[in-house]
C-alpha cells in the first residue's frame, strides 16, 4: 500500500461493504464473521475478488497492489489494512 489515505474503522467497513455490494448486492454482512474469508463465505471467485479490489481502491483512493491481496481476505484483515497508517 503506497498512499497517504488513512480511514477510520467505520469508514473502512462502509467502503468494504459498498465494494462487495457492487458485486453481490444481497451480501449478508450480519451473519459474516469478522475473520471469515470473503472468498469462501461470499463465494467470490477470482474475478469477483479482483472487482472487489478495484471497487475498494477506487472508493478509498488507496492503492492496492497484488502483494496486498492477502490483507483483504476477511473483514478483520481488510479493516486493518485500510486503517493502518503509511509510515
VOTIKOL-47406 format. One record per residue: residue in three letters; residue number from 1; x negated, y, z of N, C-alpha, C, O in turn. Coordinates in steps of 0.02 Angstrom, whole numbers, plus 50000, padded with zeros to 5 digits. Layout:
<node r="Ala" k="NUM" n_xx="X" n_yy="Y" n_zz="Z" ca_xx="X" ca_yy="Y" ca_zz="Z" c_xx="X" c_yy="Y" c_zz="Z" o_xx="X" o_yy="Y" o_zz="Z"/>
...
***
This chain:
<node r="Unk" k="1" n_xx="49957" n_yy="49941" n_zz="50000" ca_xx="50000" ca_yy="50000" ca_zz="50000" c_xx="49955" c_yy="50061" c_zz="50000" o_xx="49913" o_yy="50069" o_zz="50044"/>
<node r="Unk" k="2" n_xx="49964" n_yy="50104" n_zz="49952" ca_xx="49922" ca_yy="50163" ca_zz="49946" c_xx="49965" c_yy="50224" c_zz="49935" o_xx="49968" o_yy="50252" o_zz="49880"/>
<node r="Unk" k="3" n_xx="49998" n_yy="50245" n_zz="49988" ca_xx="50042" ca_yy="50303" ca_zz="49984" c_xx="50043" c_yy="50337" c_zz="50051" o_xx="50023" o_yy="50308" o_zz="50101"/>
<node r="Unk" k="4" n_xx="50065" n_yy="50398" n_zz="50053" ca_xx="50067" ca_yy="50436" ca_zz="50115" c_xx="50136" c_yy="50436" c_zz="50148" o_xx="50146" o_yy="50469" o_zz="50199"/>
<node r="Unk" k="5" n_xx="50184" n_yy="50399" n_zz="50119" ca_xx="50251" ca_yy="50398" ca_zz="50146" c_xx="50255" c_yy="50350" c_zz="50205" o_xx="50232" o_yy="50293" o_zz="50201"/>
<node r="Unk" k="6" n_xx="50285" n_yy="50372" n_zz="50259" ca_xx="50298" ca_yy="50328" ca_zz="50316" c_xx="50372" c_yy="50336" c_zz="50334" o_xx="50397" o_yy="50392" o_zz="50341"/>
<node r="Unk" k="7" n_xx="50405" n_yy="50280" n_zz="50342" ca_xx="50476" ca_yy="50280" ca_zz="50357" c_xx="50488" c_yy="50260" c_zz="50430" o_xx="50447" o_yy="50225" o_zz="50459"/>
<node r="Unk" k="8" n_xx="50543" n_yy="50281" n_zz="50457" ca_xx="50564" ca_yy="50256" ca_zz="50523" c_xx="50592" c_yy="50186" c_zz="50513" o_xx="50609" o_yy="50168" o_zz="50456"/>
<node r="Unk" k="9" n_xx="50597" n_yy="50145" n_zz="50565" ca_xx="50627" ca_yy="50079" ca_zz="50557" c_xx="50698" c_yy="50081" c_zz="50529" o_xx="50715" o_yy="50038" o_zz="50488"/>
<node r="Unk" k="10" n_xx="50738" n_yy="50128" n_zz="50549" ca_xx="50807" ca_yy="50134" ca_zz="50523" c_xx="50806" c_yy="50151" c_zz="50448" o_xx="50846" o_yy="50124" o_zz="50410"/>
<node r="Unk" k="11" n_xx="50763" n_yy="50197" n_zz="50429" ca_xx="50757" ca_yy="50214" ca_zz="50358" c_xx="50733" c_yy="50154" c_zz="50317" o_xx="50758" o_yy="50142" o_zz="50262"/>
<node r="Unk" k="12" n_xx="50686" n_yy="50118" n_zz="50344" ca_xx="50660" ca_yy="50059" ca_zz="50309" c_xx="50714" c_yy="50007" c_zz="50300" o_xx="50722" o_yy="49980" o_zz="50246"/>
<node r="Unk" k="13" n_xx="50752" n_yy="49992" n_zz="50354" ca_xx="50806" ca_yy="49942" ca_zz="50349" c_xx="50859" c_yy="49963" c_zz="50298" o_xx="50883" o_yy="49922" o_zz="50259"/>
<node r="Unk" k="14" n_xx="50876" n_yy="50027" n_zz="50297" ca_xx="50925" ca_yy="50052" ca_zz="50249" c_xx="50899" c_yy="50044" c_zz="50178" o_xx="50936" o_yy="50023" o_zz="50133"/>
<node r="Unk" k="15" n_xx="50836" n_yy="50061" n_zz="50166" ca_xx="50807" ca_yy="50055" ca_zz="50099" c_xx="50805" c_yy="49981" c_zz="50077" o_xx="50819" o_yy="49966" o_zz="50019"/>
<node r="Unk" k="16" n_xx="50788" n_yy="49937" n_zz="50123" ca_xx="50785" ca_yy="49865" ca_zz="50108" c_xx="50854" c_yy="49839" c_zz="50090" o_xx="50863" o_yy="49805" o_zz="50041"/>
<node r="Unk" k="17" n_xx="50903" n_yy="49857" n_zz="50131" ca_xx="50971" ca_yy="49834" ca_zz="50118" c_xx="50997" c_yy="49861" c_zz="50052" o_xx="51028" o_yy="49824" o_zz="50013"/>
<node r="Unk" k="18" n_xx="50985" n_yy="49924" n_zz="50038" ca_xx="51007" ca_yy="49954" ca_zz="49975" c_xx="50974" c_yy="49919" c_zz="49915" o_xx="51007" o_yy="49905" o_zz="49865"/>
<node r="Unk" k="19" n_xx="50909" n_yy="49906" n_zz="49921" ca_xx="50874" ca_yy="49873" ca_zz="49866" c_xx="50901" c_yy="49803" c_zz="49854" o_xx="50909" o_yy="49782" o_zz="49796"/>
<node r="Unk" k="20" n_xx="50914" n_yy="49767" n_zz="49907" ca_xx="50941" ca_yy="49698" ca_zz="49900" c_xx="51012" c_yy="49700" c_zz="49873" o_xx="51031" o_yy="49658" o_zz="49832"/>
<node r="Unk" k="21" n_xx="51051" n_yy="49748" n_zz="49896" ca_xx="51121" ca_yy="49752" ca_zz="49873" c_xx="51126" c_yy="49768" c_zz="49799" o_xx="51176" o_yy="49753" o_zz="49767"/>
<node r="Unk" k="22" n_xx="51075" n_yy="49799" n_zz="49771" ca_xx="51075" ca_yy="49812" ca_zz="49698" c_xx="51065" c_yy="49747" c_zz="49659" o_xx="51083" o_yy="49743" o_zz="49601"/>
<node r="Unk" k="23" n_xx="51038" n_yy="49697" n_zz="49692" ca_xx="51026" ca_yy="49632" ca_zz="49660" c_xx="51081" c_yy="49582" c_zz="49680" o_xx="51106" o_yy="49545" o_zz="49639"/>
<node r="Unk" k="24" n_xx="51099" n_yy="49583" n_zz="49745" ca_xx="51151" ca_yy="49539" ca_zz="49772" c_xx="51201" c_yy="49583" c_zz="49809" o_xx="51195" o_yy="49595" o_zz="49869"/>
<node r="Unk" k="25" n_xx="51252" n_yy="49608" n_zz="49773" ca_xx="51299" ca_yy="49655" ca_zz="49802" c_xx="51335" c_yy="49630" c_zz="49866" o_xx="51352" o_yy="49671" o_zz="49909"/>
<node r="Unk" k="26" n_xx="51345" n_yy="49565" n_zz="49871" ca_xx="51381" ca_yy="49539" ca_zz="49929" c_xx="51335" c_yy="49507" c_zz="49981" o_xx="51357" o_yy="49465" o_zz="50020"/>
<node r="Unk" k="27" n_xx="51272" n_yy="49528" n_zz="49982" ca_xx="51224" ca_yy="49500" ca_zz="50031" c_xx="51250" c_yy="49512" c_zz="50102" o_xx="51271" o_yy="49567" o_zz="50119"/>
<node r="Unk" k="28" n_xx="51247" n_yy="49459" n_zz="50143" ca_xx="51271" ca_yy="49462" ca_zz="50212" c_xx="51213" c_yy="49473" c_zz="50259" o_xx="51178" o_yy="49426" o_zz="50277"/>
<node r="Unk" k="29" n_xx="51202" n_yy="49535" n_zz="50279" ca_xx="51147" ca_yy="49551" ca_zz="50323" c_xx="51163" c_yy="49536" c_zz="50396" o_xx="51118" o_yy="49531" o_zz="50437"/>
<node r="Unk" k="30" n_xx="51227" n_yy="49530" n_zz="50413" ca_xx="51246" ca_yy="49516" ca_zz="50482" c_xx="51222" c_yy="49447" c_zz="50504" o_xx="51205" o_yy="49437" o_zz="50562"/>
<node r="Unk" k="31" n_xx="51221" n_yy="49399" n_zz="50458" ca_xx="51201" ca_yy="49332" ca_zz="50476" c_xx="51128" c_yy="49318" c_zz="50458" o_xx="51104" o_yy="49262" o_zz="50467"/>
<node r="Unk" k="32" n_xx="51093" n_yy="49367" n_zz="50433" ca_xx="51023" ca_yy="49359" ca_zz="50413" c_xx="50977" c_yy="49373" c_zz="50472" o_xx="50976" o_yy="49429" o_zz="50499"/>
<node r="Unk" k="33" n_xx="50941" n_yy="49322" n_zz="50493" ca_xx="50893" ca_yy="49331" ca_zz="50548" c_xx="50836" c_yy="49377" c_zz="50527" o_xx="50818" o_yy="49378" o_zz="50468"/>
<node r="Unk" k="34" n_xx="50809" n_yy="49414" n_zz="50574" ca_xx="50754" ca_yy="49461" ca_zz="50559" c_xx="50695" c_yy="49428" c_zz="50525" o_xx="50662" o_yy="49458" o_zz="50483"/>
<node r="Unk" k="35" n_xx="50681" n_yy="49365" n_zz="50543" ca_xx="50623" ca_yy="49331" ca_zz="50515" c_xx="50640" c_yy="49280" c_zz="50461" o_xx="50597" o_yy="49242" o_zz="50440"/>
<node r="Unk" k="36" n_xx="50703" n_yy="49281" n_zz="50438" ca_xx="50724" ca_yy="49235" ca_zz="50385" c_xx="50695" c_yy="49257" c_zz="50318" o_xx="50695" o_yy="49317" o_zz="50302"/>
<node r="Unk" k="37" n_xx="50670" n_yy="49211" n_zz="50280" ca_xx="50643" ca_yy="49225" ca_zz="50214" c_xx="50699" c_yy="49250" c_zz="50169" o_xx="50750" o_yy="49217" o_zz="50161"/>
<node r="Unk" k="38" n_xx="50689" n_yy="49308" n_zz="50138" ca_xx="50738" ca_yy="49333" ca_zz="50090" c_xx="50748" c_yy="49283" c_zz="50034" o_xx="50805" o_yy="49271" o_zz="50013"/>
<node r="Unk" k="39" n_xx="50694" n_yy="49255" n_zz="50009" ca_xx="50700" ca_yy="49210" ca_zz="49952" c_xx="50741" c_yy="49148" c_zz="49969" o_xx="50780" o_yy="49125" o_zz="49927"/>
<node r="Unk" k="40" n_xx="50732" n_yy="49121" n_zz="50028" ca_xx="50771" ca_yy="49062" ca_zz="50048" c_xx="50842" c_yy="49080" c_zz="50069" o_xx="50891" o_yy="49052" o_zz="50044"/>
<node r="Unk" k="41" n_xx="50848" n_yy="49127" n_zz="50114" ca_xx="50913" ca_yy="49145" ca_zz="50143" c_xx="50960" c_yy="49177" c_zz="50093" o_xx="51021" o_yy="49165" o_zz="50094"/>
<node r="Unk" k="42" n_xx="50933" n_yy="49217" n_zz="50047" ca_xx="50975" ca_yy="49252" ca_zz="49999" c_xx="50970" c_yy="49221" c_zz="49929" o_xx="51000" o_yy="49245" o_zz="49881"/>
<node r="Unk" k="43" n_xx="50932" n_yy="49167" n_zz="49924" ca_xx="50923" ca_yy="49130" ca_zz="49862" c_xx="50897" c_yy="49175" c_zz="49805" o_xx="50922" o_yy="49173" o_zz="49749"/>
<node r="Unk" k="44" n_xx="50847" n_yy="49215" n_zz="49822" ca_xx="50815" ca_yy="49257" ca_zz="49772" c_xx="50765" c_yy="49216" c_zz="49732" o_xx="50723" o_yy="49182" o_zz="49761"/>
<node r="Unk" k="45" n_xx="50770" n_yy="49218" n_zz="49666" ca_xx="50719" ca_yy="49185" ca_zz="49626" c_xx="50663" c_yy="49236" c_zz="49615" o_xx="50667" o_yy="49292" o_zz="49641"/>
<node r="Unk" k="46" n_xx="50612" n_yy="49217" n_zz="49579" ca_xx="50554" ca_yy="49261" ca_zz="49572" c_xx="50571" c_yy="49326" c_zz="49536" o_xx="50544" o_yy="49379" o_zz="49553"/>
<node r="Unk" k="47" n_xx="50616" n_yy="49324" n_zz="49487" ca_xx="50636" ca_yy="49385" ca_zz="49453" c_xx="50677" c_yy="49430" c_zz="49499" o_xx="50670" o_yy="49491" o_zz="49497"/>
<node r="Unk" k="48" n_xx="50721" n_yy="49401" n_zz="49539" ca_xx="50759" ca_yy="49440" ca_zz="49588" c_xx="50712" c_yy="49474" c_zz="49637" o_xx="50721" o_yy="49532" o_zz="49654"/>
<node r="Unk" k="49" n_xx="50661" n_yy="49437" n_zz="49659" ca_xx="50613" ca_yy="49465" ca_zz="49707" c_xx="50576" c_yy="49524" c_zz="49676" o_xx="50566" o_yy="49575" o_zz="49708"/>
<node r="Unk" k="50" n_xx="50555" n_yy="49516" n_zz="49613" ca_xx="50522" ca_yy="49572" ca_zz="49579" c_xx="50568" c_yy="49632" c_zz="49572" o_xx="50545" o_yy="49689" o_zz="49580"/>
<node r="Unk" k="51" n_xx="50631" n_yy="49620" n_zz="49558" ca_xx="50679" ca_yy="49675" ca_zz="49555" c_xx="50686" c_yy="49709" c_zz="49623" o_xx="50690" o_yy="49770" o_zz="49627"/>
<node r="Unk" k="52" n_xx="50687" n_yy="49669" n_zz="49676" ca_xx="50689" ca_yy="49696" ca_zz="49744" c_xx="50629" c_yy="49741" c_zz="49757" o_xx="50637" o_yy="49796" o_zz="49783"/>
<node r="Unk" k="53" n_xx="50570" n_yy="49718" n_zz="49739" ca_xx="50509" ca_yy="49757" ca_zz="49749" c_xx="50513" c_yy="49823" c_zz="49710" o_xx="50496" o_yy="49876" o_zz="49737"/>
<node r="Unk" k="54" n_xx="50534" n_yy="49819" n_zz="49648" ca_xx="50540" ca_yy="49880" ca_zz="49607" c_xx="50591" c_yy="49929" c_zz="49636" o_xx="50578" o_yy="49989" o_zz="49639"/>
<node r="Unk" k="55" n_xx="50648" n_yy="49903" n_zz="49657" ca_xx="50700" ca_yy="49946" ca_zz="49686" c_xx="50674" c_yy="49978" c_zz="49751" o_xx="50685" o_yy="50038" o_zz="49762"/>
<node r="Unk" k="56" n_xx="50641" n_yy="49939" n_zz="49792" ca_xx="50616" ca_yy="49964" ca_zz="49856" c_xx="50562" c_yy="50017" c_zz="49845" o_xx="50561" o_yy="50068" o_zz="49879"/>
<node r="Unk" k="57" n_xx="50518" n_yy="50006" n_zz="49798" ca_xx="50465" ca_yy="50054" ca_zz="49784" c_xx="50495" c_yy="50119" c_zz="49757" o_xx="50475" o_yy="50174" o_zz="49777"/>
<node r="Unk" k="58" n_xx="50543" n_yy="50113" n_zz="49712" ca_xx="50575" ca_yy="50173" ca_zz="49684" c_xx="50612" c_yy="50212" c_zz="49737" o_xx="50611" o_yy="50274" o_zz="49738"/>
<node r="Unk" k="59" n_xx="50646" n_yy="50177" n_zz="49781" ca_xx="50687" ca_yy="50210" ca_zz="49833" c_xx="50644" c_yy="50244" c_zz="49887" o_xx="50664" o_yy="50296" o_zz="49914"/>
<node r="Unk" k="60" n_xx="50587" n_yy="50215" n_zz="49902" ca_xx="50546" ca_yy="50241" ca_zz="49957" c_xx="50488" c_yy="50284" c_zz="49934" o_xx="50461" o_yy="50323" o_zz="49974"/>
<node r="Unk" k="61" n_xx="50469" n_yy="50277" n_zz="49871" ca_xx="50410" ca_yy="50313" ca_zz="49848" c_xx="50345" c_yy="50280" c_zz="49870" o_xx="50291" o_yy="50309" o_zz="49862"/>
<node r="Unk" k="62" n_xx="50350" n_yy="50220" n_zz="49897" ca_xx="50291" ca_yy="50184" ca_zz="49921" c_xx="50267" c_yy="50137" c_zz="49867" o_xx="50306" o_yy="50097" o_zz="49840"/>
<node r="Unk" k="63" n_xx="50204" n_yy="50141" n_zz="49851" ca_xx="50176" ca_yy="50095" ca_zz="49802" c_xx="50170" c_yy="50026" c_zz="49833" o_xx="50143" o_yy="50019" o_zz="49888"/>
<node r="Unk" k="64" n_xx="50195" n_yy="49976" n_zz="49798" ca_xx="50192" ca_yy="49908" ca_zz="49823" c_xx="50154" c_yy="49867" c_zz="49772" o_xx="50177" o_yy="49856" o_zz="49716"/>
<node r="Unk" k="65" n_xx="50096" n_yy="49843" n_zz="49792" ca_xx="50053" ca_yy="49803" ca_zz="49748" c_xx="50070" c_yy="49729" c_zz="49757" o_xx="50102" o_yy="49709" o_zz="49806"/>
<node r="Unk" k="66" n_xx="50050" n_yy="49689" n_zz="49709" ca_xx="50063" ca_yy="49617" ca_zz="49713" c_xx="50034" c_yy="49587" c_zz="49777" o_xx="50062" o_yy="49541" o_zz="49805"/>
<node r="Unk" k="67" n_xx="49978" n_yy="49613" n_zz="49800" ca_xx="49947" ca_yy="49588" ca_zz="49862" c_xx="49990" c_yy="49603" c_zz="49923" o_xx="49980" o_yy="49574" o_zz="49976"/>
<node r="Unk" k="68" n_xx="50039" n_yy="49649" n_zz="49916" ca_xx="50084" ca_yy="49666" ca_zz="49971" c_xx="50146" c_yy="49621" c_zz="49974" o_xx="50182" o_yy="49623" o_zz="50024"/>
<node r="Unk" k="69" n_xx="50158" n_yy="49581" n_zz="49923" ca_xx="50219" ca_yy="49541" ca_zz="49920" c_xx="50231" c_yy="49498" c_zz="49981" o_xx="50288" o_yy="49493" o_zz="50004"/>
<node r="Unk" k="70" n_xx="50180" n_yy="49466" n_zz="50010" ca_xx="50192" ca_yy="49426" ca_zz="50070" c_xx="50220" c_yy="49468" c_zz="50129" o_xx="50255" o_yy="49442" o_zz="50172"/>
<node r="Unk" k="71" n_xx="50205" n_yy="49533" n_zz="50128" ca_xx="50230" ca_yy="49578" ca_zz="50181" c_xx="50304" c_yy="49594" c_zz="50172" o_xx="50334" o_yy="49628" o_zz="50214"/>
<node r="Unk" k="72" n_xx="50334" n_yy="49571" n_zz="50117" ca_xx="50405" ca_yy="49585" ca_zz="50103" c_xx="50447" c_yy="49521" c_zz="50105" o_xx="50499" o_yy="49517" o_zz="50073"/>
<node r="Unk" k="73" n_xx="50424" n_yy="49473" n_zz="50142" ca_xx="50457" ca_yy="49407" ca_zz="50144" c_xx="50522" c_yy="49407" c_zz="50184" o_xx="50567" o_yy="49368" o_zz="50168"/>
<node r="Unk" k="74" n_xx="50527" n_yy="49449" n_zz="50235" ca_xx="50586" ca_yy="49449" ca_zz="50278" c_xx="50601" c_yy="49521" c_zz="50299" o_xx="50564" o_yy="49567" o_zz="50282"/>
<node r="Unk" k="75" n_xx="50656" n_yy="49530" n_zz="50333" ca_xx="50674" ca_yy="49597" ca_zz="50357" c_xx="50620" c_yy="49622" c_zz="50405" o_xx="50598" o_yy="49680" o_zz="50401"/>
<node r="Unk" k="76" n_xx="50598" n_yy="49579" n_zz="50451" ca_xx="50548" ca_yy="49600" ca_zz="50501" c_xx="50482" c_yy="49621" c_zz="50468" o_xx="50454" o_yy="49673" o_zz="50485"/>
<node r="Unk" k="77" n_xx="50458" n_yy="49580" n_zz="50422" ca_xx="50394" ca_yy="49596" ca_zz="50390" c_xx="50400" c_yy="49656" c_zz="50343" o_xx="50354" o_yy="49696" o_zz="50337"/>
<node r="Unk" k="78" n_xx="50458" n_yy="49662" n_zz="50311" ca_xx="50468" ca_yy="49719" ca_zz="50266" c_xx="50472" c_yy="49785" c_zz="50305" o_xx="50443" o_yy="49835" o_zz="50284"/>
<node r="Unk" k="79" n_xx="50508" n_yy="49784" n_zz="50360" ca_xx="50512" ca_yy="49845" ca_zz="50402" c_xx="50443" c_yy="49863" c_zz="50427" o_xx="50424" o_yy="49922" o_zz="50426"/>
<node r="Unk" k="80" n_xx="50405" n_yy="49814" n_zz="50450" ca_xx="50337" ca_yy="49827" ca_zz="50475" c_xx="50294" c_yy="49857" c_zz="50419" o_xx="50257" o_yy="49905" o_zz="50430"/>
<node r="Unk" k="81" n_xx="50299" n_yy="49830" n_zz="50359" ca_xx="50261" ca_yy="49855" ca_zz="50302" c_xx="50279" c_yy="49927" c_zz="50286" o_xx="50235" o_yy="49969" o_zz="50276"/>
<node r="Unk" k="82" n_xx="50343" n_yy="49942" n_zz="50284" ca_xx="50365" ca_yy="50009" ca_zz="50265" c_xx="50355" c_yy="50061" c_zz="50318" o_xx="50354" o_yy="50121" o_zz="50303"/>
<node r="Unk" k="83" n_xx="50348" n_yy="50040" n_zz="50381" ca_xx="50342" ca_yy="50089" ca_zz="50435" c_xx="50271" c_yy="50100" c_zz="50459" o_xx="50258" o_yy="50146" o_zz="50498"/>
<node r="Unk" k="84" n_xx="50225" n_yy="50059" n_zz="50437" ca_xx="50156" ca_yy="50070" ca_zz="50461" c_xx="50126" c_yy="50130" c_zz="50425" o_xx="50140" o_yy="50143" o_zz="50367"/>
<node r="Unk" k="85" n_xx="50084" n_yy="50165" n_zz="50461" ca_xx="50052" ca_yy="50224" ca_zz="50432" c_xx="49994" c_yy="50202" c_zz="50389" o_xx="49967" o_yy="50147" o_zz="50398"/>
<node r="Unk" k="86" n_xx="49975" n_yy="50243" n_zz="50343" ca_xx="49922" ca_yy="50227" ca_zz="50295" c_xx="49858" c_yy="50261" c_zz="50316" o_xx="49836" o_yy="50309" o_zz="50284"/>
<node r="Unk" k="87" n_xx="49828" n_yy="50236" n_zz="50367" ca_xx="49766" ca_yy="50268" ca_zz="50391" c_xx="49706" c_yy="50226" c_zz="50373" o_xx="49650" o_yy="50245" o_zz="50388"/>
***
